[in-house]
Every structure is written in structure tokens, then in C-alpha cells.
Amino acid sequence: MSVTIRPLCVGRVSVDKSLLTYLRNMGTVVTIPHVVWLIEGAPEKILVDTGPPSPEEASRYGFTLERSPDEDPIRALAAVGVTPEDIGVVILSHLHWDHASNNHLFPRARILVQREELRYAIAPLPTGLRGYGAPTCGMRPHYLGMPLTTVQGDKELCHGISLLFTPGHTPGSQSVVVTTESGNYVIASDTVPTFENWRGYPPLIPHHPGGIHVDLTQCFASFDKIEAAADFVLPGHDMAVFEREVYP
């Protein structure tokens, strides 16, 4: 069986586009998806990110989450014939609330996160407190109490599936390289929020960072790593990823 990647929408929010494109498009409101990625054809079924919590709880983070019944994570997986118990590995691109709030739904999965991300998430800079739901601002993030497996840097998980350490959006952001019959796909998460970020603004800016980041130098270094690894890039919050049900 060849390896495939399936994007699943688990909710939507409306945001100022400058949150996605650093110092550009201020005042333009866009609706963006929250995406979890199902990888099949590897030795175990893999889920990249677990998505945001319920719309009621999402309001604690300052966002109005829209989620249809079919976008509930369990129902979205059921629609493609997968149960939570079928997931053997969860890869968390980072620990922001909209990417890591449903880990508890996957009782059999090993949950992988970069060690540096876990270290930072416990007590981030003040601008990151609510994004992480950090204990230092009186919140309790969903990853606390979960049996997380930490990794450091780049790591091959199995033949054709690798973690790529891509900090910048957060100190411990990671992307996932998936080798398919059509080439290498990189699930870039918020390192590359939209296809517009990846296209950039040539000739001076070949790839453009998102509006939320902790280190621009790391952002651009991570773009270089992704460019070296990828034949195709899948961004973290772009409706256009749903133009195909499955990749490749």
C-alpha cells in the first residue's frame, strides 16, 4: 500500500490575515481551517495534530470556533473509516491550543512532541501565554497529564516518514516529511500557514513568515530546511488544501 496523506477539517475561525502573513494584509478578515492530517500506508496509522477543543472551550483562547457536527474529530475520522483506536502515532507539530487539544481521544497512540516545545510551552513569553493555555496564566493545557514522548531535532520514524525540526513559529515546531510515490510532501503546519507564505513575495522574499513567531531568523532557516526536503508543501491553515481529498 502506498503512503497517503488526507487533510481533515475539524473547525474554522475568522482572523485578521496579518496573523498569517507577517506585516501584510492588515485589516483583511479571512476564514481559515483547523486541519488534522491522517497518514495511511505506514506501519501504523499516523495523525499529525489533534486540533482545537470544543467551540465552547475555544472561546477561552479568544477565538470563535465554528465546527459542524461532521467536523468533530472523531466523526471526521469515522467518515474515512478510521476509529481513534486505529491511530498508533500522533505527531504534534507544536503545542498551541488549536493543534494539540484532543490528544486524549487517541488512547493507543504514542504522542510525539519536540522536547524544546514542551519546555517552552510550560512558561512561554507573555505574548504566548494564551496561545499555549499556559499554567503560568492560570489555564490548564490539554497536554498536561498526557503520556508524551519527547524527541530532539530531526528524526526518522519509519521508512518514508520523518520529523523535521522547524522552529521559528514556536521554539519547538516540527514538520513531517512523507515520502510518497509522487515525491516528498512536507506537512509544514504553522511554519508555513498558507500557500501564500510559501510562494512569498519574490524576488526579495522567496518565502514569507507567519504573523505569529518567536524568532524570524529561525523561520527563514526552517524555510531552507523545508525547501531542501520537499517536493510539495502542505500549509497549516489554508482552505486550498481541501481541493484534494487525499495526497498524492
C-alpha positions in Angstrom: 0.0 0.0 0.0 1.4 3.4 -1.0 1.6 6.1 1.7 -1.2 8.8 1.5 -2.0 12.0 3.4 -5.6 13.0 4.0 -6.4 16.5 5.3 -9.4 16.6 7.7 -11.1 19.9 8.7 -12.0 20.0 12.4 -13.2 23.6 12.6 -12.8 27.1 11.3 -12.1 30.6 12.7 -12.1 34.1 11.2 -9.0 36.1 11.8 -7.1 39.1 10.6 -4.9 37.9 7.8 -1.9 39.6 9.2 -1.8 36.7 11.8 -0.8 34.5 8.8 1.3 36.9 6.8 3.7 39.0 8.8 3.2 42.7 8.4 0.9 42.2 5.4 -2.8 42.2 4.8 -3.7 44.0 8.0 -7.5 44.6 8.2 -8.4 41.8 5.8 -10.5 39.2 7.6 -10.2 35.6 6.3 -11.7 32.3 7.4 -9.1 29.6 8.0 -9.5 25.9 8.7 -8.1 23.9 11.6 -6.6 20.8 10.0 -5.5 17.4 11.2 -3.6 15.1 8.8 -4.2 11.4 8.5 -1.2 9.4 7.1 -2.0 5.9 6.0 0.2 3.2 4.4 2.9 3.4 7.0 3.3 0.5 9.5 0.8 2.4 11.8 -1.8 5.0 11.1 -0.4 8.4 12.0 -2.3 11.6 12.9 -0.5 14.9 12.6 -2.0 17.3 15.2 -5.3 16.7 17.0 -7.0 20.1 16.5 -8.8 22.6 18.8 -11.2 21.8 21.6 -14.9 22.3 21.6 -16.3 25.7 20.4 -17.3 26.5 24.0 -13.8 25.9 25.3 -12.1 27.6 22.3 -13.6 30.9 23.5 -11.2 30.8 26.5 -8.4 31.3 24.0 -10.0 34.4 22.4 -11.4 32.8 19.3 -14.9 31.9 18.0 -14.6 28.4 16.6 -17.1 27.2 14.1 -17.5 23.4 13.9 -20.2 21.5 12.2 -21.1 18.0 13.6 -19.2 16.4 10.8 -16.1 18.3 11.8 -15.9 16.8 15.2 -12.5 15.0 15.1 -14.0 11.5 15.8 -16.7 11.9 13.2 -14.3 13.3 10.7 -12.1 10.2 11.1 -15.1 7.9 11.0 -16.1 9.4 7.7 -13.0 7.9 6.2 -13.3 4.6 8.1 -10.9 5.3 11.0 -11.5 5.0 14.7 -9.5 6.7 17.4 -8.2 3.3 18.5 -6.7 2.8 15.0 -4.3 5.7 15.4 -0.9 4.4 16.5 1.1 7.6 16.4 0.1 11.3 17.0 2.7 13.9 15.9 2.2 17.3 17.4 3.6 20.0 15.2 3.6 22.3 18.3 1.5 22.8 21.4 -0.7 25.7 20.6 -4.3 25.2 21.6 -5.6 24.8 18.1 -3.2 21.9 17.3 -3.0 19.9 20.5 -6.3 19.9 22.4 -7.7 16.4 21.5 -4.8 14.1 22.4 -7.0 12.3 25.0 -9.2 11.0 22.2 -6.4 8.6 21.0 -5.8 6.0 23.8 -3.4 3.8 21.9 -1.2 6.4 20.3 2.3 7.4 21.1 2.2 11.2 21.2 5.4 12.8 19.8 6.5 16.4 20.6 9.8 18.2 20.4 11.4 18.5 23.8 12.1 22.2 23.3 8.4 22.8 22.6 7.3 21.2 25.8 9.9 23.1 27.8 8.8 26.4 26.4 5.1 25.8 26.5 5.0 25.4 30.3 6.2 29.1 30.7 6.2 31.0 27.4 6.8 34.7 26.9 3.8 36.8 27.9 2.7 37.1 24.2 2.4 33.3 24.1 0.5 32.6 27.3 -3.0 32.3 25.9 -1.9 30.5 22.7 -0.5 27.7 24.8 -3.1 27.9 27.6 -0.1 28.1 29.8 -0.3 27.2 33.6 1.5 30.5 34.3 -1.7 32.4 33.2 -4.0 30.2 35.3 -5.0 27.8 32.5 -4.6 24.1 32.2 -3.5 22.9 28.7 -4.7 19.6 27.4 -1.3 18.1 27.1 -0.7 18.1 30.9 -1.1 14.6 32.3 -0.8 13.0 28.9 2.0 10.4 28.3 4.0 12.5 25.8 7.1 11.1 24.1 9.7 13.8 23.5 12.1 13.9 20.6 15.1 16.2 19.9 15.6 17.5 16.4 15.2 15.6 13.1 14.1 12.0 13.5 13.1 9.2 11.1 10.0 7.4 12.5 9.9 4.7 9.9 10.7 4.2 6.3 9.3 7.2 4.4 8.1 9.2 7.5 10.4 11.7 9.2 10.2 14.6 11.7 11.8 17.8 10.6 12.7 20.3 13.3 11.5 23.6 12.0 11.5 26.2 14.8 10.6 29.8 14.4 6.8 29.9 14.8 7.4 28.4 18.2 10.8 27.2 19.7 9.9 23.6 19.1 7.8 23.5 16.0 8.2 20.4 13.8 7.1 19.5 10.3 6.5 16.0 8.9 8.2 14.7 5.7 6.2 12.0 4.0 7.7 10.1 1.1 5.0 9.1 -1.4 5.1 7.6 -4.9 4.9 11.1 -6.3 7.7 12.6 -4.2 8.2 14.1 -0.7 5.4 16.0 0.9 6.1 18.2 3.9 3.3 18.8 6.3 4.6 22.2 7.5 1.9 23.2 10.0 2.2 26.8 11.1 5.8 27.2 9.9 4.0 27.7 6.5 0.5 28.9 7.4 -0.8 29.3 3.8 0.3 28.7 0.3 0.8 32.4 0.0 3.5 32.2 2.7 5.3 29.6 0.7 5.1 31.5 -2.6 6.4 34.5 -0.8 7.0 37.9 -2.5 9.8 37.4 -5.0 12.5 38.3 -5.7 13.4 39.6 -2.2 11.3 37.3 -0.1 11.0 33.8 -1.6 9.0 32.5 1.5 7.2 34.8 3.9 6.8 34.1 7.7 3.6 34.0 9.5 2.5 36.8 11.8 2.9 34.7 14.9 6.5 33.7 15.6 9.2 33.8 18.3 12.3 34.1 16.0 12.5 35.3 12.5 16.0 34.0 11.9 14.7 30.5 12.8 11.7 31.0 10.5 13.9 31.6 7.5 16.3 28.8 8.4 13.3 26.5 8.7 12.2 27.6 5.2 15.6 26.5 3.9 15.2 23.1 5.6 11.7 22.5 4.1 12.8 23.6 0.7 15.7 21.1 0.8 13.3 18.3 1.9 10.1 19.0 0.0 8.8 18.4 -3.5 5.4 19.6 -2.2 4.5 21.7 0.8 1.2 21.4 2.7 0.5 24.5 4.8 -1.2 24.6 8.2 -4.3 26.9 7.7 -5.2 27.1 4.0 -8.7 26.1 2.7 -7.0 25.2 -0.6 -5.6 22.0 0.9 -9.1 20.6 0.7 -9.1 20.8 -3.1 -7.9 17.3 -2.9 -9.3 14.6 -0.6 -6.0 12.8 -0.5 -2.4 13.3 -1.5 -0.7 12.4 -3.7 
